[in-house]
Amino acid sequence: MARRFALTWWTPISSSTTLRVGRLVKAHGLKGAFKLELYTDSPKLRFVEGAVLKLQVPETSPWFGKTVTVQELRWYNTMPVLFLNECEDRNAADTLVKAILLVDVENDEVTNEEDAWFDHQLVGLKVIRDAVEVGTVVRVDHLPAHDLLAVETAAGEVLVPFVKAIVPVVDMKNRSVTITPPLGLFEEIADTNEEA
């Protein structure tokens, strides 16, 4: 069964995008490791040995403006644990807790997963319903059950479940998504357009 989902959070910068790939939740053990909260569905790609990660930390942090290098990503039960070259003990790790981990990728980077896109690839796409453009994707909201496309329309924002039954076509070539929403999702917008 094909899944439809967006891969991660983003911040646009020129021809590349800065992806938020994780957050260091707390120090783990005595060797400078961290329990990791993942913001990516591709941890093996983003946390490969040798990957260089930028840090989002307060300006007062001794880590401000620095990068870290992945030594290893391990899994303990279902919890990802990250080891960094720059943190050799618990004391060093404690100074980096709560940091957001960032990585720069080219905007044209593609995923090898079927029916999966990065957030920045979806934002800006035209939304087509019954061969008529009804709005534009302005962001992707990530929920436990499924993602939502936030669609800006003339009458306001509409949240569209990003599932195959409702968003059957994502056409990157033509920069559009085709939707087949259930009754009630866009009817208020249709009524507003008819009154206009």
N, C-alpha and C positions, 0 to 999 in steps of 0.2 A: 504494500500500500504506500503510495507516494505521500511524503510529508511536505508540508509547506511551512517554511519558517525562515526567519531572519537570523543571521548569525551573531551579531554583536552590536554594541553601542558604538557611537562614532563622533568625531569632531572633524569638520572639513578643514583642510589646509591645502591650498593650491592644487597640484596634480596628484597629491597623495592624501591619505586620510589617516588620522591618528585614531587607532582603535583602543578602547578600554578593554583589556583582556582579563583583568582580575584584580582582587584586593587582598592584601596580606592581613588576614584576620587576627592571628596571634602567633607568638613564637611557639615552636613545637620542639621539645627535647632540648638537649644541651649543645647540639652541634650547629646551631644557627639556622635551623629550618623554620618554615612557616606553614601554618594551616592556610589554605588558599581558597578564597571564594572566586569561582570562575564566572567571568562575564563573556565567555566564548564557548561555542559548541565545537571548537577545534583545538583542544588543549595540546594534543600531540604536535600540531603544527606550530602553535604560538609559544610553547614552552619546551622546544627542542633544545638539547644541550648546545650551549654556545650562543643562544639567542640573546640579543641585547635589548633590554627593556628600559624605557624612560619611566620616570617616577613623577607622580602627582602628589606632592607633599606641601605643607605650609612653607612659606618663605623663611620661617625661623628654624626649620629643620636642618640638621647638618647634611642631609641628603639632597637638599634643594639644588636643582640644576645638574644632578648627577645621573648616571645610568647604572644598571646592574646587569650581570650576565648569568644566564641560567646554567647551573651545574647539573641539576637533575630534577625531574618531576616524578614523585613516587605516589602510589596509592596505598593508603592504610584503610582497610575495609572500603568504604565508599568516599573517604575524605582525601582530596588531593593535598599533598605536602610538597612544598617547593624548597629546593636548596639553591642558594645563590653563592657565586664565587666570593663576593664581597663580605659575606657574613659567615664568620668562622665559629662563632659561639653565641650563646644565649644573650649575652649583654649587647652585642652588635645587633642581633635580631630585634631585641626590644625597642631599639631606637627607630626601627623601620615599620613597626606595626601600624596598620591602618592605611598604609600607602596604596595608592591606585597604580596599577601597572599598565603602561601604554606601549604600543608598537605602531610604527609608521608602515603603511602598505600603499602600494600604487592603487589609484582609483579603478584601474581596469583589472585588478586581481580578481580571479574567478575561483569559485569553490568547486571541488570535485564531487560534491554531493548533489544528488538529483533533487530538484524542487527546493533549493536552498540559496538564499542570497544574503549579502551583507546589507545592513540597514541603509548605508549610504548609497547603495545601488537602487533602492526602492524609493527613497525620498526624491520628490520631484516628478515621479511618473504621473502621466495623465490617467485618470480613472474613467473608464468607458462603461456605460450601462445602456443596453439596447441601442448600440451604435451611436450614442450621444455622449459627449464628454460632460461629466457631472462634477468633476473636481480634480484635485491634485493631492497626492500623498505628501503629507508634511512631516510625519514621523512614524516610527514603529514602536508600539508599546509591548513589552514582554510580560506575559502573565503565565502562571503555572500551567493552565490548560492549553493555551495556544496564544500566538501573537495577534495583535490588532493593528490594522493599518488606520492611522488617523488621516481622514480625508477632509481637506478644506473645500467647502462648497460655497456657493453664493449665499446660502441661508445659514451657514455655520459649519461647525466641525461634526463629522459623523465617524464613529468607530466601527470599522468593518472587520469581522473575524477573518484572519488570514488562513483560511482553510480551503482546500481544493473545491469543495461544493459551492463556496461563495465567491472565490477568486480562482476561476478555472484557468485563466490565461495570464501569464506574466511575459510580456513581449519586450525584452530589453532592446532589441533592434529598433523598434518604433517608440520606445520610451513610454509604454502604457501598460496598464493592467485592465483586464475585463472582469467585471463583477456581475454576479447574478444574485443579488441580495434577497432575503426573504421579505414578505410583505411587512410593512411597518418600519423598515430600516431607513428608507429614503422617501417614504410617502409624504412626509411633512415638507420636504424640499420640493417634491413635485407639485404639491398644492401651492406653495409659495410662488413657484415659477409660473403656474397657470394664472394666478391672480395678477402677476406682473404683466 
